[in-house]
Each structure stands twice: as structure tokens, then as C-alpha cells.
Amino acid sequence: MTEFDELFEATVFPGADVPEEIREQARGIRHEVWRSKDVSGPPVILLHELDGLGEACRSLAVHLRNQGFRVHLPGFFGGLAPDSKWRGRIHTAKGMTKVCVRREFACIATKKTSPVSDWVRALAADIVRVDQPERGVGVIGMCLTGGIVLATVAENAVGAAVAAQPSLPWSPETSRWPVNRAVRQYSLGMADDHLYDAIKSGTPVLTVRFDDDPKYPIERFELVERCFNAQVLRVPTTAVGERDRKKLHATLTGAFRSDGVYGQIEAASMAAVGEVVKFLRSHIGQRPAGGAGFGGSVKTVKTRPGPASGKS
């Protein structure tokens, strides 16, 4: 039994005990969620990357749990990914096929919000309903799910969001149609009305990017900063040879990937994880005595989901 197996237990959301209002918000989508046991700290939803609930993602979840957060780890591709490299890739391919068939992720569209974002919002609302945290839920998205968190910030239950290397909509470096590529680089993968509500919410956002990452174009990185008044975290890649820098994408789980090029960037990636922990503590951590002492804003949330404009 691994450390993750000892510290986390699986359930399915939404379950039978979830109120009908939140079940409707989840839009009929159901997924397994691994929750950390015996931790009563600030709640965090950690959304996995394209390779699913692999060893690196599970290690990041354990690390966040050990930092005092109550971690909720959804599995969109069906169960934990095998540790074997090739079996893990097969698992991810099968899971991604299922997700594409169900159309939970809008991987290509530039003006469509991924339906799975409503499921994440419902999960956040239910966590607030059950645990009643004082300052809401933190949501971390990475790669495939990096942009999903931007669509969740209009949810009143979400107290802070981390968009790590959001790669949707996909914008390949090479394309027959440069105009189409430019449109994708400047897109956040959300419908205009959802984007407006998300920006209006004022939820604190941190976005993270490796300096030379082509999968998270610099144009999109700067757009997130402008639209959400986001804090930005640029992870340097100077420790890696110039030819290998564009291979780097996993800013946070890279700290737990010791193979290949990530072994050379481990310290910088772990430093990025540390900054994410500080950001979350400042915005959803326990309110200090007197309401002061954190670097971030102090925000109180309702215990029921409300309209985007109802955040306080």
C-alpha cells in the first residue's frame, strides 16, 4: 500500500446525499473523487493533467495534504493510472477517448466553456455545504484542466484559483492557418458570458508557466494576467539545455517527475509548488486573529452556491 492509498479514500460525486440543486448544477456528470482523510484544513480541489491520476499527480496531492490542506482529487479518466509508463499511457488514451465522446472537455473550440467546469463548481459548492470553510475552496488546474479553473471562479464557493499551464484550446506551434493559431493563442476557452462572469467575480487567480512552454502560449499567459488581474509565476528553465526547454510543461507535478528533463528542473518546480501553497494559504487559509496578517485579501463565502455577482 502506497502513502497515497493510506491517506486518501475514494467516493463518487455527486452521491445520493447531495441536494438536488447541486446535482442539477453537475449536469448529470459523475466522477470518482479521492479525498484526504483525517485533515480538517482549508479545502483544495486538485484537477489532474492529461496523463490522469498518475504517480506525479498523486504525489502532489500527498504533498498538499501534508501542507495542511484537505485535498479533493477528481479522476476524469476513470481510476488511478498505473505506475508503469506504457500502461499509464494506454490508461490515459482510453480515458481521454471516453471524455471526448462524452464531450465534457471543449478541447478545440475557442468560444465554448467545457461542461466539466459546471461539475467542478458543483463539487466546490458541495464542499462548502458540508465542511463550511470560512473562506471558500481553492481550485488548482493543470494542463488539460488549467483553463477549467478560470471557468469556476464565478462560483461563490471558490475562494481562489490556480491556473497552471492551461493548454486548452490546443494551439499547435505549426499550423496551415496562422490566423487560426493566433486566435487559439489568445483564447481562454470560454463562452463570452462565462468569461464576463468569471472576470466580474474578482476571485484571486494565480497562473503558472515555464518560460519556454509552447503549450501555454505567452499570449494566453499575458491575457490571463490582464483579464483576471492575476498573480503570475514564471518558472525559469535556464537549468535545462536550450533544445530541451520546450519539452517542459508540467510546472507543479514536475517536482515529482525525476525522469528525463524534469530531473534537471526539480528545484525550480518545487519552488513553484511552494509559491502555490503560499498563495492558497493567503486566500483560503484560516483567518488570522483580527482579520489581518495574510498577504492576500480576506473573503467570506456563503454556504450555498449563489450567483456570480453575489460574491463578497
N, C-alpha and C positions, 0 to 999 in steps of 0.2 A: 504494500500500500504506500502510495506517494504522500508527500506532505499536503498536496492539493486534496487528495482523497480524504485525508484526515480532517481538513479544515473546512471543507465545503460539502454541501448537500444539495441534491437536485430536486426541483419541483417543476410544475408546468404552469405557465401563466397565459391567460387568466384561468384560475381554478374556479370551482363551484361556489366558493365563498366570496367571490369578487362581486361587488354591486353591479347591477345591470347597466348603469350609466357608464361605468368604466369598461365593462365588457363591450358595449357598443363602440366606445372610443377605440378599442383594439381592432375593430373592423374584421372580426372573425379570424384573425391571425392568432395562432398559438405556438409557443416555443418553450423549450426547456430553459430553466434559469438555475444556475448554480449560485447558492447564497452562502456567504461565510458564516460559520457557526460561532456562537459564544462571543460575539463582538457587538457592542452597543454604540459604536462611534458614528460619525456622520456617514450617511448612505451615499454610495457611488455606484452608478451603472457603468460597467466596462464593456464596450462593444468591440468584438474581435475584428481582425483583419481578414484579408482574402483567404488566408490559409486556415481559417477557422480556429477552433479551440485547441491549438497546438501547444506544445510544451512551453514555448516562449510566452504565449499569452497567459497560460495558467500560472507561470512563474511570476509574471507581472501582477496577476490577481492576488497571489500569495503575498507579494511584497507590499501591495496597497493595504491588504488586510493587516499585515504586521505593523504598518504605519498608523493603525488605529481606525481605519475605515471599515464600514460594513459593506462588503462588495457584493454586487449582484451581477452575475456574468451570464448573459443570454447566449444560447447556442443556435445560430440561424441555420447551420448546415447539418444539424442532426447529430448530437452527441459529441463526445470528446474525440479529437483527432488522434490517430495512432502516432506514437513517437517515431516510428520508422519513417525515414524521409520519403520513400516512394509510396508506401501505404498511405502516408499523410496526404500526398498529392492526389492520389486516387480518391481518398475520402473527400477532399476539398472539391475536386471536379464533380463528383456525384452530388454533393450538397449544393454547389453553385448552380448546377443544372436544375435541381428542384426549385431553388429560389427564383431562377429566371422564368421557369414555367409558371410559378405562382405569381410572378410579376410584383414581388414585394420590393425589389430594388429597381429604380429607374437608372440603369447603367449608362444609357446613351442620351436620353432626352435632356435638353438644356433648360426647359421651362416646365418640368414636371417634378413634383415632390414625391419621393419614394413612399409608398403606402406604409412601409415598415416603421416610418417615423411616428405614425399615429400609435402603433403598438408600443414603441418606446415611451411616448408621452403617457400612455395609459399605465404602463409599468411604474413610471415615476409618480403618477397620481396615486396609485395604489400603495406604494411605499410610504408616501406622506400620510395616507389614510390610516395605515396600520401602525407605523412607527412614530408618526407625528414629530419629525425633526423640526427644530426651531427655524432653521434657515434653508430648508429645501434639500433637493437631491443634486449631486454632481453627476454629470454625464461625460464620459470620455469615449470618443470615436476615433478610429484609426483606419487609414487607407480606405477600403470599401465603405466603411461606416463613418469616416471622418466628417463627411458633409451631413450625415444624418443628424448629428447633434445640433447643427445650425437650424434645422427644421424643428427641433424640440424645444428651443429656448422660449418660444411663445407660451409654452405650458407653464402655468402658475407654479407647479410643483418643482420645476427645475430651477435650482439656485445658482448654478454655474456650469459652464460647458467648456470642454477641451476638444478642439478640432485638430487632431494630429494627422498630418499629411493627407487631407481629403483628396481622393483621386477621382471622384465622380463629379460630373460626367467625364468619361475617359477621353483624353485628348492626346493621341499618339504624336510623337515628335515628328514623324514623317506622314504626310497625307497628300493625296492628289489634289485636295481642295484646301489651300492655305486659309481661305476665308472661314471655312467650317472649323478648322483647327483653332483659329483665333477666337471664334465665338465660344468654343468649348473652354479655352483657357480662361476666359473672362466670365464663365458661368459658375454659379453655385449650386446648380441642380435643384432649383426650387421654383414653384409657381410664383408669379409676381405677388399675389395677395398673401401667400405664406411668407415670402421674403419680407414684405412690408410689416406683417405682424411680428416676425422674429426681430427685426431691427427695432421696432417700436417698444418691444418688451424691456429693453435696457439690461438684459441679463448679462453678467460678466462673461466674457469669452476670452480664451487663450488659444492661439493657434501655433503649431509647432512644425518646423520644416528643416530638413537637411539643406545646406546651402546650394547643392548642385542637383537637387532632385527634380528630374523632368516629369515625374508622375504627379507632382504637386507644383504646377507651373507658378513661377514668380508672380505672374499677372493675377492669378487667383489668390495667392497669398496676400498680396497687397490689397486686393478687393475685400477680403475678409477683414483686414485691419481697418479699412476705411468705413465699410458698411456697419460693422459692429463695434467700432471704436475698441477693437480687440487688442489685448496684450499680445505681443509677438515674441516667439522664441526661435531664433536662428541657431541651429546646431552646426558648429563648424566641422568641416570634413578634411582639414589640412593634414590630418594624421594618415590619410589614405592616399595612395598613388593617384595621380590625375586621371588615369584611364579607368580606375575603379570607382571613382566618386559618384558617377551617375547610377551605379548599381544600388546605392544606399537609398532606402525608402522608409524602413521601419524605425522611426525615431525613438519610440518608447520600448518596444519589445526587443530592439537591437541590443539593449543592455543585457538581454538574456539569450542572445544568439552568439555563441562563442565560435561558430564555424566561419571559415572564409573571411571575407572582407569585414564582417561585423566584429570580428575579434580585434581588429585594429581601431575600432571606433567605440569600444565598450565604455570607456571612461566618459566620453562626451555624451553618449546615450544615457548613461546612469545619471549624469548631471542634469540632463533634460527631465528625467523622471523625478529627480529631486525638486526641480522647479515646478513641476505639475503638482506635486504634493503640497508645496508651499502655497500655490495658487488656490487649491481646493480648501486647504485649511483656512485661508484668509476669507473665503467667501461662504463656505458651508460648515466650517468648524464651530465648535461650541462658542457661543457669545461670551466674550470676556466680561468680568465684573465691571459694571459701569458702562458697558456698551462700547468700549474703546480698546485699542491695543492691537487690532489687526491692521494689516496694510490695506485690505480691501474694504468694500462697503458692507454695512450691516443690513441684512434684508430679512424680513419676516414673511413667511408664506402661509396661505390658508391651508386647512387640512382637507379641503375638497378642491378638485380642479375647477378653475374659473376661466373666464375669457382672457385673451392675450392682454387686453388693456387693463386688466384688473390686478396686475402685479403691484406689490408695494415694496 
